[in-house]
Amino acid sequence: MPQLDPGPWFLILMFTWLIFLTIIPTKILNHVSPNEPTPVSAEKHKTETWDWPW
């Protein structure tokens, strides 16, 4: 049964993980999100209580 021979499949597995762990993350991290988050000011917003009409 040649499919049980680990020789070529182990090498394919190692090269695949090498690509997944080195090349693909660098390509993904180079993209910039079009909606960059804006920094939020440190001041608290003043909230007012709302009186119920009943």
C-alpha positions, 0 to 999 in steps of 0.5 A: 500500500503506497499511500502508507509510505510516510516518505513523500507525505511527510515532506509535503506536510512540512512544506505546507506548514512552512508556508502556512507559518511564514509566508501567509501571515506576512501577506495577511498582516500587510493589508490595512483595514479601511476602517481604522479605529479612532482613539476614544477620548478619556472624558466621561459623557454626562448622562442625565436621568429620565423621569418616567411620566407616571 
